């Protein structure tokens, strides 16, 4: 099973996913398409997704170069510092997991989802 990336391209999606997170946790992956570390983190997520036990969790993909204002909106709305690459877990309308660079681990996300 490949990673079921959902494109994050509109400001209202952030509000919608924050609301949806009260019913089910949501992941946001912020990716810089020109950064090799970001590419490595994205590839790691894609390789591990099928075995992660997170198949039920929607995962949104934010292309930072095309949609930079959305990253600022995410930082403001959830009170987290912008990083790239960055994986955020949104649960009950709040960011409860935030990792960046090589610190991104799906096993840690799975623990935080419970």
LINNORVEN-V777518 format. One record per helix or strand of 3 or more residues. SS is the DSSP state (alpha for helix, beta for strand). FROM is the first residue (numbers start at 1). TO is the last residue. Records with the same first field share a line. If there is no record, write none. Layout:
BEGIN
SS->FROM-TO ; FROM-TO
END
This chain:
BEGIN
beta->5-7 ; 26-31 ; 58-63 ; 86-91 ; 94-100
alpha->11-20 ; 36-51 ; 68-78 ; 101-103 ; 106-113
END
